[in-house]
Amino acid sequence: MIISTTELHKILNEPNLVLIDTRSYKEYSKDHIRGAVNLDLFAFHWFDTSKEGIENFNSQTVNLFSFVGITNEKKVVFYDDVSGILAARGVWMLLYFSHPHVFMLDGGIQKWKKE
């Protein structure tokens, strides 16, 4: 579930990669890893834990992730500033849907920039 900056660099141009920057749009617009899309997952959560609420969450999540090109065949890498809660939330969400190829960038964009 963790991918190093070196490993990410090796696959950065692969067509089956979806790279997701989970920071705010303001942070993303200032600087991001080439090819990354922005999904601020901070406020995305279950509002209602009833059966209907969970079904709605599942449906909205599937729509959101498919909109950015995530399929079961794609390798998905989430990152934030420092391998924090936002990237971990993205990983958790895809694991919840049993996605087979999901990772979090070790050290986030800060480590990426340093290396």
Buried (B, 14 or more C-beta within 10 A) or exposed (E): EEBBBEBBEEBBEEEEBBBBBBBBEEBBEEEBBEEBBBBBBEEBEEEEEEEEEEEBBEEEBEEBBEEBEBEEEBBBBBBBBBBBEBBBBBBBBBEEEEBEBBBBBBBBBEBBEEE
